[in-house]
Amino acid sequence: MNYVMDGRVVEMPRENSAKERADRIKAQKEAYERAGGKEVKKDA
Amino acid sequence: MLNYEEFKTYIVEHIKDYLPLAYEPAEVRIQKIRKNNNQQWDSLQVVMPGRHVVPSIYLKKMFERYENGMPVKDIFRACASVIMDNKEDEFFDAGNMVYNWELAKEHLLIQVVNAQSNQEMLTQIPYVMKEDLALTYRIMLSGNEDTGASILVDNIMLEAWGVSKEELYESAMENSKVMAPERVMCMEDMLKNMMKYVPDDVSPEGIELNESDNDFMFVITNKQQFYGASAVFYGNSLEELAKKMKSDLYILPSSIHEMLVVSAKDHDASELADIVQTVNANVVTKEEQLSDHVYHYDPVSKEIKLADTTMERIREEMEVAENHETYQAANDSPINRRSR
């Protein structure tokens, strides 16, 4: 939910759940690991 | 079952039935709200005469609830509850900030967005380009740190303030570093932190670089963890990470709220870009996406540059897309349809 103030949009990003964000970052981490990112770093 | 257009009309026609009689003189309207990346959302607003702040209910989200089986009367009750939750008092100082530079400059925050996806918005607001990204400005509304309430700085405000774009950039950068300082954490710590929102007094301050097995990938954001991708442009965190990793860095745009950083050693920028694109397509909502490209940080020059492509190539692609659209529009025009 947001507000409009004199025609301007008041955004409230904290309204998005922290879990949603954590899921997004976790998915990125997993995608990176699947592509071998972690192993490459460890062997380097 | 109503379709979306019928649903919108039904809500507008009946919302007052669920509101107190005091709302009788209010105007019920639907306004198209432009979100990040040119996403247009229908916003339901019930405007009382003389009110400056109006709750905005995104009907797309309400329609999703309806499609998922929520009874219409419960949707009306949810909307009514939001409409009656008036925040005008909390935003009372915001109206002053819009036209008062001295007040506004203490609340400026930099937000980075994708320039290409926000072309239309960028015609109406001040910004600074960084490769294919645009640094834009928001005013954080004081007293609303818990919700992150903010408004976008537009050209009308800039004109009212009577400051140059350079002065705006310098003030916003300076203020962002103080008001929304950068946070750098290894991925595991970041995930733990996000799963239980940690209040400021126990949240790690500044750049925390613990040695661990999980430190192959770092997250850069700001204290608030929203609009935090812009923190990479503060400068310090990338410099520290490059020292720690003893290498150049690749920056993966996770979303407008955070960036991911890995060592550039033994990694291929194109492969990383493939990962970013896959994640964007599958996990990140359109309005939170930042870019499909990967960026390279050079600790010597301290510059951030596109890694998997170049600005020239992006411009060429944009021209091709624009020409394609023009061609399609011309061929779809009534004149051409008649002549086929």
Interface residues (C-beta under 8 A of the other chain):
Chain A: M1 N2 Y3 V4 M5 D6 R8 V9 V10 E11 M12 P13 R14 E15 N16 A18 K19 R21 A22 D23 R24 I25 K26 A27 Q28 K29 A31 Y32 A35 G37 K38 V40 K41 K42 D43 A44
Chain B: Q31 I33 R34 S43 Q45 H52 V53 V54 P55 S56 I57 Y58 V82 K87 F91 A94 G95 V98 R138 L141 N144 D146 T147 G148 A149 S150 I151 L152 D154 M187 M190 L191 M194 M195 K196 Y197 F216 M217 V219 Q224 Q225 F226 Y227 L252 S254 S255 H257 E258 L260 V262 S263 K265 D266 H267 E271 L272 D274 I275 T278 V279 N282 V283 V284 E288
